[in-house]
């Protein structure tokens, strides 16, 4: 699969990344259909197949249930082949999301992610912000902590995954890259994508298929043909669907 430089990070990322939500969580979902969580053997087979198909970016988060631990167990032997991204700011426990961007919460989240993913360094760490994402950036120390941990060598690149264009624009003052929702039904981040490209920031698109509500044949080209977009993260448990998405890309 073709790869693009991710802004000025030096990372060459596949045009499609694998979003690892469904391998770890099936509660409080926004997809049109429910699903059972796959077992460990199925997850390991799926993740290895995704890499073999040419995808080199795996995106996860503490809020994705078992996802981080499963990736760490399955792909430890192939760590050098992967651009691995996770997040801080949200965790999912007992069927509920909990948000926290204080210093202790962020540092604990980072430690847990490194341990779960069985790695010494994260390629990308995003702030996983809720609806009041501007407040998170202006009233919590999360950015300072990420900058410190990047300087210490725990993280190669830092980014922001929020809700609003306003917060994404604020993040351009410090972030190496953005993760934004962008598809034919929601182009509210179009100007932010353009600004990011002008400033040498990478852009990864999330929810480019509107959580499964848009046909891949329409949605994937729309996203990847947008100037400034480096990659689109897509999820799924069906390897045939993933392979079809790669062909479309």
C-alpha positions, 0 to 999 in steps of 0.5 A, spaced: 500 500 500 502 507 498 505 510 504 505 518 505 509 522 510 505 524 516 507 532 516 514 533 519 514 527 523 518 523 519 513 517 519 511 514 513 504 512 514 499 507 510 494 511 506 489 506 510 490 505 518 487 500 522 482 502 527 482 497 533 476 499 537 472 493 535 477 488 537 476 490 544 469 493 546 462 492 543 459 496 549 456 503 548 457 503 540 455 508 534 455 502 529 449 501 525 449 493 528 452 490 534 457 485 534 461 479 538 468 480 541 472 476 537 477 471 541 484 471 542 486 467 536 481 471 531 484 477 534 491 475 533 490 472 526 486 479 524 492 483 526 497 479 523 493 479 516 492 487 516 499 488 517 501 483 511 496 486 507 500 493 507 497 497 513 502 499 517 498 504 522 494 501 528 490 506 532 487 504 539 486 507 546 485 506 553 477 507 551 477 501 547 476 496 552 481 490 551 484 493 545 491 495 547 492 489 551 490 484 545 495 488 540 501 488 545 500 480 546 499 479 538 504 484 535 510 484 540 514 480 535 512 485 529 513 492 533 518 495 528 513 494 522 508 498 526 506 505 527 502 505 533 498 510 536 494 510 542 491 516 546 490 519 553 484 523 556 479 517 556 478 510 559 472 506 559 470 502 565 464 498 567 460 500 561 462 508 562 467 513 559 471 517 564 475 523 562 481 526 566 486 530 563 490 532 570 497 530 570 497 524 574 491 521 570 495 523 564 502 520 566 498 514 569 495 513 562 501 513 558 504 508 563 499 503 562 499 504 555 506 502 554 505 496 559 499 494 555 502 495 548 509 492 550 513 497 548 518 502 550 516 508 546 509 510 542 510 512 535 503 517 536 500 519 542 493 523 542 489 527 546 482 524 546 478 529 548 470 530 549 465 535 547 468 540 551 475 539 548 477 547 548 476 547 555 481 541 555 486 544 552 486 551 555 484 549 563 488 542 563 496 540 563 495 535 558 499 538 553 505 540 558 505 533 560 505 530 552 511 535 551 515 533 557 514 526 555 516 527 548 522 530 550 523 524 555 523 520 549 517 516 551 513 518 545 515 520 538 509 525 535 504 528 539 497 530 537 490 531 538 483 527 537 477 532 539 470 534 536 470 541 534 474 545 529 476 550 534 480 546 538 483 543 532 486 550 530 488 551 538 492 544 537 496 547 531 500 551 536 503 545 539 501 538 535 505 534 530 498 532 527 491 532 528 486 526 528 479 529 525 472 527 523 471 528 516 466 525 511 461 527 505 456 528 511 461 533 515 466 537 512 466 542 518 474 540 519 476 542 512 479 549 513 483 546 519 485 540 514 488 546 509 491 550 515 495 543 518 497 542 511 500 549 510 504 548 517 507 541 516 502 538 520 500 531 519 492 529 518 489 522 520 482 522 518 477 518 523 470 516 522 471 517 514 465 512 513 461 515 518 461 509 523 459 505 518 453 509 515 457 511 508 459 506 503 466 505 502 466 506 495 464 513 496 467 515 502 474 512 502 476 516 495 472 522 498 477 522 504 484 520 501 483 525 495 482 531 500 489 535 500 492 535 506 490 528 509 495 523 510 491 517 512 484 514 514 483 510 519 478 504 518 476 499 523 472 492 522 473 485 524 471 482 517 478 481 513 475 481 506 472 488 508 478 490 510 482 488 503 476 491 499 477 497 503 485 497 501 483 496 494 478 502 494 484 506 497 
